[in-house]
Amino acid sequence: MPVVDIVRVSGLLSIPLVYLSLLGFIKILGFRFFERKSQILFWVTGTANVIAIILFTQVWPNYYILMMIAGGPFRWLGCTCTDDSQNGELREARRRIFPNRRVHIPT
């Protein structure tokens, strides 16, 4: 079976996992799911990831490796573009999860 066919099938199977993993992420960090900020984070991030999965597995399946390579800079960009209020909330959530670790969030 060619890699492109495997990519198409695995892309469709991974769409529900995007939203499930985001829900787990929100719950683990201790955010309330039904608050406005959490809903915005959930739906914007989830929908952007699902669009990327559909584009790179159904529309352009030959570029599956590009999706993996391009994910790193987008993650870095997301970390550097957050404002201080978001960093404070994230820092507190990380301290609750890892109380003995020093938390560094790039600014």
Contacts in CASP RR format, 6 or more apart in sequence:
PFRMAT RR
TARGET T0000
AUTHOR 0000-0000-0000
METHOD contacts of the structure
MODEL  1
MPVVDIVRVSGLLSIPLVYLSLLGFIKILGFRFFERKSQILFWVTGTANV
IAIILFTQVWPNYYILMMIAGGPFRWLGCTCTDDSQNGELREARRRIFPN
RRVHIPT
3 64 0 8 1.000
4 61 0 8 1.000
4 62 0 8 1.000
4 64 0 8 1.000
7 56 0 8 1.000
7 57 0 8 1.000
7 61 0 8 1.000
7 64 0 8 1.000
8 57 0 8 1.000
8 58 0 8 1.000
8 61 0 8 1.000
10 57 0 8 1.000
11 53 0 8 1.000
11 57 0 8 1.000
11 58 0 8 1.000
12 57 0 8 1.000
12 58 0 8 1.000
14 53 0 8 1.000
15 50 0 8 1.000
15 53 0 8 1.000
15 54 0 8 1.000
18 46 0 8 1.000
18 49 0 8 1.000
18 50 0 8 1.000
18 53 0 8 1.000
19 42 0 8 1.000
19 46 0 8 1.000
19 50 0 8 1.000
22 41 0 8 1.000
22 42 0 8 1.000
22 45 0 8 1.000
22 46 0 8 1.000
23 33 0 8 1.000
23 42 0 8 1.000
26 33 0 8 1.000
26 38 0 8 1.000
26 41 0 8 1.000
26 42 0 8 1.000
27 33 0 8 1.000
28 97 0 8 1.000
29 90 0 8 1.000
29 93 0 8 1.000
29 94 0 8 1.000
29 97 0 8 1.000
30 93 0 8 1.000
30 96 0 8 1.000
31 37 0 8 1.000
31 38 0 8 1.000
31 41 0 8 1.000
31 93 0 8 1.000
32 38 0 8 1.000
33 39 0 8 1.000
33 42 0 8 1.000
52 67 0 8 1.000
53 67 0 8 1.000
56 63 0 8 1.000
56 64 0 8 1.000
56 66 0 8 1.000
56 67 0 8 1.000
57 64 0 8 1.000
60 66 0 8 1.000
79 105 0 8 1.000
79 106 0 8 1.000
80 106 0 8 1.000
80 107 0 8 1.000
82 90 0 8 1.000
82 105 0 8 1.000
84 107 0 8 1.000
87 105 0 8 1.000
87 107 0 8 1.000
88 105 0 8 1.000
90 105 0 8 1.000
91 103 0 8 1.000
91 105 0 8 1.000
94 101 0 8 1.000
94 103 0 8 1.000
94 105 0 8 1.000
95 103 0 8 1.000
END
